[in-house]
Amino acid sequence: MTLHEELTAIAEEARSWRRQIHQYPELLFDLPRTAKLVAEKLEEFGCDEVATGIAKSGVVGVIRGRRGEGPTIALRADMDALPMSEQTNLPHASKVANMMHACGHDGHTAMLLGTAKHLAASRDFAGTVVLVFQPAEEGGAGGRMMIEEGLLERFGIDEVFGMHNEPGLAVGSFATRPGAIMAAGDRFVVTLRGRGGHAAAPHLARDPVLAGAHLVTAIQSIASRHTDPFDPVVVSVTYLAGGSATALNVIPAAIEIGGTIRTIATETRKAVEARFRDIVTTTARLFEAEAEIDWRPGYPVTFNDPAMTGAAIAAAASVAGAERVDGDYPCTMGSEDFSYMLQKRPGAIIWLGNGDSAGLHHPAYDFNDDAIIHGIGYWAALVDARLNDRDG
């Protein structure tokens, strides 16, 4: 059997695993069904070691090559879903209310399982492959917890690599870039407290709604007037709460405003937070209100090591052809907790084409099963390139 024939057969199996995972999505660290399936498959494939319960529900498989000693590289996939209601009407749609795999982590998990099956059977490399199945990427910082629990040291990991599907990028295509590839994403909730009162006598109240309206406008000036236009910053207010729709003649005593701020440069991230705090406090003071800021630092910038990015591009080109690999793909303002692993070890994340699908985190999204063989092929090529010195 040729390598292509083997990977094609594995990809067909992985398709069924992917759809099984898709039908029973789980959130954050609470992944008993998904983690059990992953661990059982890794045991079945004959991994040298299978570790469970890392970061509560993370699973790690270890495969040692038959060609002797060498480096240890980690391949990472995320496993968790999102608290959303699926609207695909597909036969394999989610069977769990208000949960769906709207970011393709089911596909990422299935592809890495398929890679594990191939590598465990061939072992045609010098060194060790560590397969990291991570919980809680969607806001829970599961990657950081795995690191804090000693993932990198316990398994002697030298390099780390990730892969994420990309809607809009053709199936069979890849894209990445050296340096910053995804933004840092911080969150905020501001509570504005004034003095409630009757809508007929606003002069006797201290209206936090008015202060909030000005604040929403004012913080937009951070990106438009306080940062370099060539240094990306995105400020999004996504949450407003206060008052009552059944008591429209009442000025509330307090309201809440929440959202996200995304940056690329570390110094800009610090400066934007400082400016945000200043705008909030001064705007509140202008309207004789008080402001309480709940600043929630999010994932850091995802930064691809240039040399490792070159290795990823070469591996992708060996699978897809150079013409189907974009090595200077635009940076996205989304964020990703693989960033924590890239802070500790050299590595890179690459985008895998998902074709003309709905966007990530959309209720009509579904991972494209036609991409599975390309993802497994990439992982296999990357392992071969990083762990085989054919001239040695």
Order of alpha helices (4+ residues) and beta strands (2+ residues): alpha-alpha-beta-beta-beta-alpha-beta-alpha-alpha-beta-beta-beta-beta-beta-alpha-alpha-beta-beta-beta-alpha-beta-beta-alpha-beta-alpha-beta-alpha
